[in-house]
Amino acid sequence: MNKLYIGNKNYSSWSMRPWVLMKAFGIAFEEVKLRFDFSPGSAFYQTLAPLTPTGKVPVLVEPDGFAVWDTLAIAEALADQHPELAIWPRERQQRARARSLCAEMHAGFSKLRGLCPMNIDADLSEQGAKLLASEAGLRADLARVDALWSEALAASAGPFLFGEFSAVDAYFAPVVMRVTRYGLPLSATAAAYAKRVEQHPAVATWVADSLAEKDFLDFEEPYRQCP
């Protein structure tokens, strides 16, 4: 059985992607959740040291012990493990486009990711309004997300970016968390898509787990004080 190492569900946007993907497609795995602790010699780093040189989550460990890190690499590994599942769109050009969208998110949107870190347990809409008013880069990132989603939905006729739920929707699930928790405005089409993603059973389960954690980490909280 696969083993997936993840961080705190409330904060770890990267961990959310493969976890949601595996849950959505019914791929069995053992979850190993590591509490974020970036101090030297922490249990977090000690656990990851034999698995990945990056010292970061997520990490997928395959049944034979082979470790895969990086969310895109994990998605590809899962698709190779399970060719019977439409983890990526079946049609070649649509598959390439879906990978392009994931790669764009992976490498870009620095203002959205940096200014609006994922925090599922928080209502940060007031902060989101301030950031949107003051940060042109955030406005540009949000506009690109909206356009990217809207164009894909128009081409596929929905309900998800390439028809049925796939790796690209799991990849954008943390973006949905950011948009909704920071109250960032979207077009009607993009907002409806975000709602469908959040209502997907795999995403809803991650959200429920996040809300149950009650583990406030001050270094992950630029906008809130410890309750």
N, C-alpha and C positions, 0 to 999 in steps of 0.2 A: 504494500500500500504506500502511496505517496505520503510524505510528511511536509507540511507547510509551516515554516517559521514566520511569525508575524509580530508586529508591535502592538501597542495600545490601540484598540479599535476606534476609540474616539478621535485619535489624532493621526493615525498612520494611513495616509491616503495611498501610499504605494502598496501597503499590505492589502488594502481593500480590493484592489484590482484582481489578483489571482484568486483570492478567497471567494469573491462574488462569482467569478467565472466558473470555478470548480463546483460551487453550490448550484449555480444555474443549470449546469449540464449534468448534475448528478454524479460527478467524479468523486469517488471515495477518497478521503484523506484524513490524516491525523493532524489536528491543529496543535501547534506549539506556540503559545503566546508568551512573548518576553516583554516584561515591563521596561519601558524606555529608561535607561540609565547610562548616560554617556561619560561617566567618570572613569578614569583609568582603572583597569582591573575589575570592572563591574561584572556581575553575572551575565549581563547582556552581552558584553564583548567576549567573555570567556566561552559562552555557549556558541557564539557565531564563529569564533576563531578557527575551529577545525573545518568549517563549512565554506567560508567565503573570505577572501582577502579584503573585501570592502568594509566588513564590520557593519553591514546594513541589512535590514529586512526589506522585502520578503526574500526567503530562500526556499526553493522547492528541492526536497531530497527524494529522489526516485527510489523505488523498492530495492534496487541493487546498491544504494548508497551514493549514487552520483548526484552531485549538488548543482543546481542551476539558480543563478541569481539574475536580477534585472527583470522587470515585469514583462517586457516584450519577449525576452528569451524564454521566460516561463510559459507565456501563452503559446509560443511556437513548440515548446517541448510537450505541452499538453495536447496540442493539435497532432503532433507526431504520434503520441501515445494512443490517441483515439481518433483515427481517421474516419471512423463511422459517425462522428459527431461534427456538426457544422459550426465548429468553434470560430472559423473564419467563413465568410460567404463562399459558396461553392463555385460561383462563376469567376473565372480568372481575373477579369478586369475589376470586378467589384471587390474581389479579395485584395488586389493590389491597392485599390483606393482605400479600403478599410485599414490596411497597414499604414498607408500614407497618413491618414488621420491620426492614428495612434502615435506615429513617429513625430508628427507635428506637436502633439501635446507633450510628448516625452522630452522634446528638445526646446520647446518654446513656452510661451505664456508665463514668463518669469514674474511679471507684476501680479498677475492673478494668484499664482502660487505663493509668491513671497509676501504679499500684503494681506492675503486672505488664507492663512493656513487652515487646514481642515479642523473643525471643532464641532462635532455633531451635537454635542450636549448643550451648545450655547446659542442664544439668540443675539446675534451680532449685527442686526439690521441697522442700528443707529451708527455703529462704526462703519458699516458698509456704505451708508449714505455719505459720510464724511470723506471716506477714501475715494468714492466715485467722483465727488465734487473736486477733489484736490489732485487726483492722480490721472493724468492723461494716458499714461501707459496702461493703467487698469481699464480705462474706458475702451482703449483700442483692443486689449485682449478680450474683453467681454463682447465687443462687436464682432470679433473674429469667431469666437465660440458660437455666437448666435447664427452667423452666416454659415458656418461649417455645419451645424446641426440642421438648419433650415434647408440648405441645399441637398444634403444627404436624404432628409426625409421626403423632400419633393421628388427626388429621383427614385426612391424605393417605395413610396406610398405608405411607409411606416408599417407597424407602429413604432419600430425601432429604426436605427440609422440605416440598416441594410435589410429591412424587413423583419425577420425574426431576431430575437436577442442573440448577440454574438460577442466576441472578444472586444470589439470596439465600444460596445455599450458598457461592458464591465470597466473598460479603461476610462470612460468618461463619468462613471458613477461618482468618484470623488469631486469632480467638477460640479456635478449636481448638488452635492453636499455644500460646497462653497457658495454657489449661487443662492441656494435657499436659506442657508444660515446667515449670510450677510445681506440678504434682501436685495440682491442685485437684479435690476430689471432686464427682462427678456421680451422678445416678440411673443405673440400668442402661440405661434407654432413651436418655438423653442421651449416656452414655459410648459406647454402641454406635454412635450417630450420629457422634460425634466420630471414632471409629476409621474409619468408612466414608469420612468426608471426608478424613482423612489418607491413606487408601489410594487415593483417586481419582488417576488417572494425572497429571492436571495439577497437583494439590497435591503429589504425590510428587516430581514433577520440580522444582518450586520448592524443596522441602525439600532435595533432593540438591544443587541449585545453592547453596543457603545453606550447607550443610555444607562445600562445596568452596571457599567464599570465603576462609576463614582471614584475615579482616580485622578485627582487634580494634579497636573504637573506644571509647576510655575514656568519652567523654561519653554513650554509649549503654549503659554498663555500671554501673548503680548497685550491683550485688551481686557483681561479680567483679573481681579484679585482673588486670592484663595478664599473660598467661602468659610 
